[in-house]
Amino acid sequence: MIEGPPARVNFALELTSTGAATVLKAIGEIDASVSGELRDRLAAAIEAGAPVLADLSEVTFCDSTGLTALIHAHRAAVAAGTRFVLVTKQRAVLRPISLLGLAEILEIHPDVEAARTALG
């Protein structure tokens, strides 16, 4: 049996910037086949300096590699002196975050509007 890289799941990233914040919207499933791309895109957005909103409202699955990418983004934002905010109401994302105690460290809002309001 020949093994290759993991198959890519149904996933897309959309980046928009409003000047006051950068929104990185993830759509689909986040697993090991796409978490590196998510981590890299979040890191680049954070390095730009504006607050970053990770809109996960259309994410239907997030495994441990996706959660690790979010933790890396949080740490990078703290180190850069900016904010990293999650946007989601999806149980597929909130449940593992809650079970691992990450809701204590990650800033989470139910929608982009609420996140923008929190950023001021």
N, C-alpha and C positions, 0 to 999 in steps of 0.2 A: 504494500500500500504506500503510495506516495503522499506525503503530507506537505501542504503549502501553508501560506498565511491563512488566518481565519477568514471565512467568507464575510463580506461586508453586508451589514444589515441595512434595512430601510432607514436612512438617516440623511439629514441635511442641516446645514448651518447658514443662517442669514445674519449679516452684520449691518447695523445702521448706527449712525452717529448723529446726535442732535446738538453737539457742542457741549451741553451740560452733562451728557452721559453717553456711553456706548452701550447699545443693546445687541447682545449676541443671542439670537433665537435658535434653539435646537428643536428639530422636528424628527420624530420617530423613536428609534431604540438606541440607547447608549450602552455599548458593551465593549469588550476588548478590541474589536475590529475598528472602532471609531474613537475610543477615548483619548488616544494620542493626539488626534486631530483637534478634538475639543480642548484638551489641555494646552496645546500650542496656540490655538486661536484665542483662548482666554488670556494666556500669558502675554501675547502681543497686544491685546486690547488694554490690559492693565499697565503694561509698560508705557503706553501712550499717555497715561496720567489722569484721564477723566474717570469718574466712577463707572463701573461696569455692572450692567444688569444682565444676568443670565436668565433668559426667558425660557423656562422649561415647561411652559403650559401645554405644549403639544408633544411632550415626551411620554411615550407609552411604556417604557421599560428603562431601568437604570441599574446596572450591576455595580459590583465593588470597584471596578476600574473607573467607572464614571464618577462614583462618589470620591474616589481618590483625586481625580482631576478637579473636582469642586473644592476639595480641601487644599490642594496646591494653589488654586486661584485665590482662595481666602487668605492663605499665608502670604502670597505674593502681594496682594492688595494691602495687607497690614504693613509689610515691609516697605512698600512704595508710598505709604501714607495716603492711600485712597480707599474707596469703598467698593466692596463686591457684594452684590445683592442677588438673591435667587427670587425668581418669580414662578410660582406654581401653586396649583390646587390639586395636582395629580397625585392620587394615592400611590401610584407606582414609583413616584419620586419621594413623596413625604414619608411613606411608611419606613423605608430603610434608613432615611435620615433620622427619623424619630427613634427607631430601634437602636441605632448606634450612638445616640446622644448628641448627634451633630446639630440638632435644632438649638442647642445651647450656645453654639459658636457661630453658626451661619445665620445671616439676616435673611429672612424669608417673608415675602409678601404675596398675596393672592393674585395680583394682577399688576401689569406694567404701570397703570395709573397710580396705584397705591405706592409702588416702589418709587416712582418719580416724586410723589408728594413727600415721601419720607426723606428723599435726598434734598428737598428744599428747593 
